[in-house]
């Protein structure tokens, strides 16, 4: 069976900012520090920082961070304004 390849898309700066904002909000609500999240993910603090700066375009990375904070990820599509 042939496996389909999908184009890689860069995440827009706006979407990246929203994800970072949600992570910051969840950290504030749970009073969780980066080092605690890193430990829950089995990473060093530097590894977690690299994950945040390089991999937020991957849903799996976002989900892993949310799980470490005790949150679920919810994605919704909204119509573009014309």
Secondary structure, 3 states (H helix, E strand, C coil): CCCCCCCCCCCCHHHHHHHHHHHHHHHHHHCCCHHHHHHHHCCCHHHHHHHHHHCCCCHHHHHHHHHHHCCCCCCCCCCCCC
